[in-house]
């Protein structure tokens, strides 16, 4: 009698391989990071729509921005696959571990990015599509190569990182007004203490890959801590501007002030101690800060 299991096993194995391959391609897009991109872009669209956002518009803005961010993430990993292979936290990624070829990843990333720009340009506004294109160019043509040469790459990389809420804003309004720039400024400043915490926690990895991050070129960490403090301090008044720009109300103002002071306190603690524990607290503080302030802004819109 023929063994039925012998027929089922190859089918199951093929299904497992397909699922594994799909998982690898999904991993290349950095979905957890892009969730934040989608939230800030959708928030920008919502806040720019005084009469209430259309579901089709907010979906197009969110999906388009996510496609652009995912494509840029894939293409960045293609460019950095050699250094990713040197770092403990990145060596198991699909490219350095040879689960996906560089050529396949390159085509995949380019297709995602092009689809995102096209969707934004046809379903929302031309300005939103141009900002998305600028995100790709700055991230890949300026930030990625600069990351190997200068710690200034962190500031440059914060620009495309802060564009998603402005993309969402312009997708709704077709123009970049004061409210949209306020959202951009908040995310731009927020990224620096966030990145300083990451750079400190993974300084040994960055040293292995010869990335000139601040904790690598100055191991004592004074400049790293100082950058975290200065940008967290600047974030406090900037985070209040949505109220002044008429985007949110007085309740948001006080919530933003409290959250900003708390984040500033974590940055000061990191600057004083320069320990992994303090960096980890600052990191978790930053990833809590942005969703909370965004929720407060949208609730009090």
ChimeraX attribute file (.defattr): number of C-alpha atoms within 10 A of each C-alpha:
attribute: neighborCount
match mode: 1-to-1
recipient: residues
	/A:1	3
	/A:2	6
	/A:3	7
	/A:4	8
	/A:5	8
	/A:6	9
	/A:7	10
	/A:8	10
	/A:9	11
	/A:10	11
	/A:11	11
	/A:12	11
	/A:13	11
	/A:14	11
	/A:15	12
	/A:16	12
	/A:17	12
	/A:18	12
	/A:19	11
	/A:20	13
	/A:21	15
	/A:22	12
	/A:23	12
	/A:24	16
	/A:25	19
	/A:26	14
	/A:27	16
	/A:28	25
	/A:29	25
	/A:30	16
	/A:31	16
	/A:32	9
	/A:33	13
	/A:34	18
	/A:35	13
	/A:36	16
	/A:37	24
	/A:38	24
	/A:39	19
	/A:40	28
	/A:41	31
	/A:42	29
	/A:43	24
	/A:44	29
	/A:45	30
	/A:46	23
	/A:47	26
	/A:48	27
	/A:49	18
	/A:50	12
	/A:51	8
	/A:52	10
	/A:53	16
	/A:54	13
	/A:55	10
	/A:56	11
	/A:57	20
	/A:58	24
	/A:59	18
	/A:60	22
	/A:61	34
	/A:62	28
	/A:63	20
	/A:64	31
	/A:65	34
	/A:66	26
	/A:67	26
	/A:68	32
	/A:69	29
	/A:70	27
	/A:71	27
	/A:72	24
	/A:73	23
	/A:74	28
	/A:75	26
	/A:76	22
	/A:77	24
	/A:78	21
	/A:79	15
	/A:80	18
	/A:81	20
	/A:82	14
	/A:83	19
	/A:84	23
	/A:85	17
	/A:86	17
	/A:87	17
	/A:88	13
	/A:89	11
	/A:90	17
	/A:91	16
	/A:92	14
	/A:93	18
	/A:94	22
	/A:95	25
	/A:96	21
	/A:97	14
	/A:98	11
	/A:99	14
	/A:100	16
	/A:101	13
	/A:102	19
	/A:103	10
	/A:104	12
	/A:105	20
	/A:106	17
	/A:107	13
	/A:108	18
	/A:109	27
	/A:110	17
	/A:111	14
	/A:112	22
	/A:113	26
	/A:114	17
	/A:115	18
	/A:116	26
	/A:117	22
	/A:118	18
	/A:119	21
	/A:120	29
	/A:121	20
	/A:122	11
	/A:123	17
	/A:124	25
	/A:125	21
	/A:126	18
	/A:127	19
	/A:128	30
	/A:129	26
	/A:130	15
	/A:131	22
	/A:132	28
	/A:133	19
	/A:134	15
	/A:135	24
	/A:136	24
	/A:137	15
	/A:138	17
	/A:139	25
	/A:140	19
	/A:141	12
	/A:142	14
	/A:143	24
	/A:144	20
	/A:145	15
	/A:146	19
	/A:147	19
	/A:148	16
	/A:149	14
	/A:150	15
	/A:151	17
	/A:152	14
	/A:153	19
	/A:154	19
	/A:155	16
	/A:156	18
	/A:157	22
	/A:158	22
	/A:159	21
	/A:160	23
	/A:161	19
	/A:162	24
	/A:163	27
	/A:164	34
	/A:165	33
	/A:166	31
	/A:167	35
	/A:168	35
	/A:169	32
	/A:170	26
	/A:171	32
	/A:172	26
	/A:173	19
	/A:174	16
	/A:175	17
	/A:176	17
	/A:177	14
	/A:178	15
	/A:179	22
	/A:180	25
	/A:181	18
	/A:182	22
	/A:183	27
	/A:184	25
	/A:185	22
	/A:186	23
	/A:187	21
	/A:188	21
	/A:189	24
	/A:190	26
	/A:191	24
	/A:192	23
	/A:193	29
	/A:194	22
	/A:195	21
	/A:196	29
	/A:197	30
	/A:198	16
	/A:199	20
	/A:200	26
	/A:201	19
	/A:202	17
	/A:203	21
	/A:204	15
	/A:205	20
	/A:206	22
	/A:207	16
	/A:208	14
	/A:209	17
	/A:210	16
	/A:211	20
	/A:212	20
	/A:213	25
	/A:214	24
	/A:215	25
	/A:216	22
	/A:217	16
	/A:218	12
	/A:219	13
	/A:220	12
	/A:221	21
	/A:222	17
	/A:223	16
	/A:224	25
	/A:225	25
	/A:226	18
	/A:227	19
	/A:228	28
	/A:229	24
	/A:230	16
	/A:231	19
	/A:232	27
	/A:233	19
	/A:234	16
	/A:235	23
	/A:236	22
	/A:237	14
	/A:238	17
	/A:239	25
	/A:240	22
	/A:241	21
	/A:242	25
	/A:243	21
	/A:244	14
	/A:245	15
	/A:246	12
	/A:247	22
	/A:248	21
	/A:249	19
	/A:250	15
	/A:251	14
	/A:252	24
	/A:253	21
	/A:254	14
	/A:255	16
	/A:256	27
	/A:257	18
	/A:258	13
	/A:259	20
	/A:260	25
	/A:261	15
	/A:262	16
	/A:263	28
	/A:264	24
	/A:265	17
	/A:266	25
	/A:267	32
	/A:268	21
	/A:269	18
	/A:270	29
	/A:271	21
	/A:272	14
	/A:273	14
	/A:274	19
	/A:275	16
	/A:276	15
	/A:277	13
	/A:278	20
	/A:279	26
	/A:280	18
	/A:281	17
	/A:282	27
	/A:283	22
	/A:284	14
	/A:285	20
	/A:286	24
	/A:287	14
	/A:288	13
	/A:289	17
	/A:290	18
	/A:291	14
	/A:292	14
	/A:293	20
	/A:294	18
	/A:295	14
	/A:296	19
	/A:297	23
	/A:298	17
	/A:299	13
	/A:300	15
	/A:301	20
